[in-house]
Amino acid sequence: MANVLLISGSVFGTATLTADEIEEQLTSAGHVVTRPENADIAMLTDEQQHILIVCTSSTGNGDVPDELVPLYTGLLNDYPKIIHLAYAVVALGDSSYETYCGAGLSIDAALADLGAKQLAEPLKIDALEESEPESVAPDWVSGVINNHLNPQ
Ligand SMILES: Cc1cc2nc3c(=O)[nH]c(=O)nc-3n(C[C@H](O)[C@H](O)[C@H](O)COP(=O)(O)O)c2cc1C
């Protein structure tokens, strides 16, 4: 069982729905999931939280959705101390964009730059190939967390 901070960023709702399903699966498995409405840096520096899952779509030209802008700019500008965090990113995107999954990849890079432990390369979900990201992301997140908690 783990304390999981689950943060989502969405424009049209797909990433929110996907995060809803991730939350449900993790909670059913006995994890304690915190799902803030307005994510900010203070939540990441709380050392009670050990695992961070970010589920985000991309907008504009690989840009972070509005609801994640405060968190992302905080990561870039405030240098928060987050070395206690292990994290994984679910990146929703569309491969017809040059900046495919740009938002998820940017957040992944920002977290890694600050010394958080990347549990897996971001899961990229292409809207051109997968119409139901909520059906694939929860199993992936569960697997990543289980591998972290029970290393072989
Ligand atoms: C205006 C607009 C801009 C987008 N820009 C990107 C992009 O730069 N890179 C990418 O991979 N996907 C991009 N997408 C695709 C979305 O990220 C993708 O469809 C995602 O599943 C939408 O999730 P959401 O409903 O949570 O916003 C864009 C979509 C729209 C409508």
The ligand as an SDF file (V2000), in Angstrom:
LIG
                    3D

 31 33  0  0  0  0  0  0  0  0999 V2000
   -6.0760   22.6300  -29.8160 C   0  0  0  0  0  0  0  0  0  0  0  0
   -5.4040   21.3090  -29.5550 C   0  0  0  0  0  0  0  0  0  0  0  0
   -4.0280   21.2640  -29.4490 C   0  0  0  0  0  0  0  0  0  0  0  0
   -3.3810   20.0420  -29.2270 C   0  0  0  0  0  0  0  0  0  0  0  0
   -2.0090   20.0080  -29.1580 N   0  0  0  0  0  0  0  0  0  0  0  0
   -1.3910   18.8140  -29.0000 C   0  0  0  0  0  0  0  0  0  0  0  0
    0.0330   18.7440  -28.9790 C   0  0  0  0  0  0  0  0  0  0  0  0
    0.7480   19.7380  -29.0950 O   0  0  0  0  0  0  0  0  0  0  0  0
    0.6210   17.5330  -28.8120 N   0  0  0  0  0  0  0  0  0  0  0  0
   -0.1210   16.3740  -28.6830 C   0  0  0  0  0  0  0  0  0  0  0  0
    0.4530   15.2960  -28.5520 O   0  0  0  0  0  0  0  0  0  0  0  0
   -1.4850   16.4270  -28.6960 N   0  0  0  0  0  0  0  0  0  0  0  0
   -2.1310   17.5970  -28.8510 C   0  0  0  0  0  0  0  0  0  0  0  0
   -3.4970   17.6470  -28.8640 N   0  0  0  0  0  0  0  0  0  0  0  0
   -4.2500   16.3860  -28.6810 C   0  0  0  0  0  0  0  0  0  0  0  0
   -4.7540   16.1790  -27.2710 C   0  0  0  0  0  0  0  0  0  0  0  0
   -3.7160   16.2490  -26.3120 O   0  0  0  0  0  0  0  0  0  0  0  0
   -5.4100   14.7770  -27.1890 C   0  0  0  0  0  0  0  0  0  0  0  0
   -6.4950   14.7460  -28.0840 O   0  0  0  0  0  0  0  0  0  0  0  0
   -5.8490   14.4260  -25.7930 C   0  0  0  0  0  0  0  0  0  0  0  0
   -6.3470   13.0900  -25.7890 O   0  0  0  0  0  0  0  0  0  0  0  0
   -6.9410   15.3680  -25.2960 C   0  0  0  0  0  0  0  0  0  0  0  0
   -7.1440   15.0900  -23.9220 O   0  0  0  0  0  0  0  0  0  0  0  0
   -8.0730   16.0530  -23.0170 P   0  0  0  0  0  0  0  0  0  0  0  0
   -9.4980   15.7830  -23.4170 O   0  0  0  0  0  0  0  0  0  0  0  0
   -7.8030   15.5990  -21.6250 O   0  0  0  0  0  0  0  0  0  0  0  0
   -7.6690   17.4500  -23.2380 O   0  0  0  0  0  0  0  0  0  0  0  0
   -4.1560   18.8390  -29.0880 C   0  0  0  0  0  0  0  0  0  0  0  0
   -5.5490   18.9220  -29.1880 C   0  0  0  0  0  0  0  0  0  0  0  0
   -6.1780   20.1340  -29.4330 C   0  0  0  0  0  0  0  0  0  0  0  0
   -7.6770   20.1690  -29.5700 C   0  0  0  0  0  0  0  0  0  0  0  0
  1  2  1  0
  2  3  1  0
  2 30  2  0
  3  4  2  0
  4  5  1  0
  4 28  1  0
  5  6  2  0
  6  7  1  0
  6 13  1  0
  7  8  2  0
  7  9  1  0
  9 10  1  0
 10 11  2  0
 10 12  1  0
 12 13  2  0
 13 14  1  0
 14 15  1  0
 14 28  1  0
 15 16  1  0
 16 17  1  0
 16 18  1  0
 18 19  1  0
 18 20  1  0
 20 21  1  0
 20 22  1  0
 22 23  1  0
 23 24  1  0
 24 25  2  0
 24 26  1  0
 24 27  1  0
 28 29  2  0
 29 30  1  0
 30 31  1  0
M  END
$$$$
